[in-house]
């Protein structure tokens, strides 16, 4: 299907790097957020929940940017593919594509074409896993702080 195996290999390696970085950022972020919430704001349960939500949202925005930068960088390689729906993909366009893919909203106005589809598909799976991980974290934090 693809004639450029070096582009395919590059996409796979960048995908592994982006997924690994995102998972590590998420793990470390949730770990530090949990510790920080335990140590701070004694007696302010609602504030802890809100800070937890904003912390989780911040982590997801960071992870979306990791994948957006990966897409944007890969498109400088001639055989890595392109994005249908835009004449020239800027960094914020790549972050937008990352956001709609990461959140599994899906493609509408822009869609990856070529080897970068592998990154997009893997990003959707990673986003789904990290969002559900965040939902579990949020539930546990609310259980800990909301009812006390």
C-alpha positions as CSV (number, residue, x, y, z in Angstrom):
1,X,0.0,0.0,0.0
2,X,2.8,2.4,0.9
3,X,5.9,2.6,-1.2
4,X,8.0,4.4,1.4
5,X,9.0,2.0,4.2
6,X,11.3,4.6,5.8
7,X,8.2,6.9,6.2
8,X,6.2,4.0,7.8
9,X,9.1,3.2,10.2
10,X,9.4,6.9,11.1
11,X,5.6,7.1,11.8
12,X,5.8,4.0,14.0
13,X,8.8,5.3,15.9
14,X,7.2,8.8,16.5
15,X,3.9,7.1,17.5
16,X,5.7,5.0,20.1
17,X,7.5,8.0,21.4
18,X,4.3,10.1,21.6
19,X,2.3,7.3,23.3
20,X,5.1,6.6,25.8
21,X,5.6,10.3,26.6
22,X,1.8,10.8,27.0
23,X,1.4,7.8,29.3
24,X,4.4,8.9,31.4
25,X,3.1,12.5,31.6
26,X,-0.3,11.2,32.7
27,X,1.0,8.8,35.3
28,X,3.4,11.3,36.8
29,X,0.8,14.0,36.6
30,X,-1.9,12.0,38.4
31,X,0.5,10.8,41.0
32,X,1.7,14.3,41.8
33,X,-1.8,15.7,41.6
34,X,-3.0,13.1,44.1
35,X,-0.2,13.8,46.5
36,X,-0.7,17.5,46.2
37,X,-4.4,17.2,46.9
38,X,-3.7,15.2,50.0
39,X,-1.3,17.7,51.4
40,X,-3.1,21.0,50.5
41,X,-6.3,22.7,51.3
42,X,-7.3,21.0,54.5
43,X,-11.1,21.3,55.1
44,X,-11.7,22.6,51.6
45,X,-13.2,19.5,50.0
46,X,-14.9,21.2,47.1
47,X,-11.8,23.1,46.2
48,X,-9.9,19.8,46.1
49,X,-12.3,18.3,43.7
50,X,-12.2,21.4,41.4
51,X,-8.4,21.5,41.5
52,X,-8.4,17.8,40.6
53,X,-10.7,18.3,37.6
54,X,-8.6,21.3,36.4
55,X,-5.4,19.2,36.9
56,X,-6.8,16.3,34.8
57,X,-7.9,18.7,32.1
58,X,-4.5,20.3,32.0
59,X,-2.9,16.9,31.6
60,X,-5.1,16.1,28.7
61,X,-4.4,19.4,27.0
62,X,-0.7,18.7,27.4
63,X,-1.1,15.2,25.9
64,X,-3.1,16.6,23.0
65,X,-0.2,19.0,22.3
66,X,2.3,16.1,22.4
67,X,0.4,14.3,19.7
68,X,-0.3,17.5,17.8
69,X,3.4,18.3,17.7
70,X,4.1,14.7,16.5
71,X,1.7,15.1,13.6
72,X,3.0,18.5,12.7
73,X,6.6,17.3,12.7
74,X,5.8,14.2,10.7
75,X,4.3,16.2,8.0
76,X,7.6,17.8,7.2
77,X,8.7,14.3,6.0
78,X,7.6,14.1,2.4
79,X,6.2,10.5,2.4
80,X,4.6,10.5,5.9
81,X,1.3,11.6,4.5
82,X,-0.8,14.7,4.6
83,X,-4.1,16.0,6.1
84,X,-7.1,16.3,3.9
85,X,-9.2,19.4,4.4
86,X,-6.5,22.0,4.8
87,X,-4.2,23.5,2.2
88,X,-1.3,24.0,4.6
89,X,-1.4,22.4,8.1
90,X,-0.1,24.7,10.7
91,X,0.8,23.8,14.3
92,X,-2.6,24.8,15.7
93,X,-4.3,22.8,12.9
94,X,-2.3,19.8,13.9
95,X,-3.2,20.3,17.6
96,X,-6.9,20.6,16.5
97,X,-6.6,17.3,14.6
98,X,-5.0,15.8,17.7
99,X,-7.8,17.0,19.9
100,X,-10.6,15.6,17.8
101,X,-8.8,12.3,17.5
102,X,-7.6,12.1,21.1
103,X,-11.1,12.7,22.4
104,X,-12.5,10.2,19.9
105,X,-14.9,12.8,18.5
106,X,-13.7,11.8,15.1
107,X,-12.7,13.3,11.8
108,X,-15.0,15.8,10.2
109,X,-13.3,18.7,8.4
110,X,-9.8,17.4,8.6
111,X,-8.5,13.8,8.2
112,X,-5.1,12.2,8.0
113,X,-4.1,10.5,4.7
114,X,-1.2,8.1,4.3
115,X,1.1,6.6,6.9
116,X,0.2,9.2,9.6
117,X,-3.1,7.4,9.9
118,X,-1.3,4.9,12.1
119,X,-0.4,7.7,14.5
120,X,-4.0,8.9,14.5
121,X,-5.5,5.5,15.2
122,X,-3.1,4.9,18.0
123,X,-3.8,8.4,19.4
124,X,-7.5,7.7,19.5
125,X,-6.9,4.5,21.5
126,X,-4.4,6.2,23.8
127,X,-6.8,9.1,24.3
128,X,-9.7,6.7,25.2
129,X,-7.5,4.9,27.7
130,X,-6.2,8.1,29.3
131,X,-9.6,9.7,29.5
132,X,-11.1,6.6,31.3
133,X,-8.0,6.5,33.6
134,X,-8.8,10.2,34.4
135,X,-12.4,9.3,35.1
136,X,-11.4,6.6,37.5
137,X,-8.9,9.0,39.2
138,X,-11.6,11.7,39.5
139,X,-14.1,9.2,41.0
140,X,-11.6,8.0,43.6
141,X,-10.6,11.6,44.5
142,X,-14.2,12.6,44.9
143,X,-14.9,9.6,47.1
144,X,-12.0,10.6,49.2
145,X,-12.7,14.3,49.5
146,X,-16.4,14.9,48.7
147,X,-18.0,13.0,51.5
148,X,-15.7,13.8,54.4
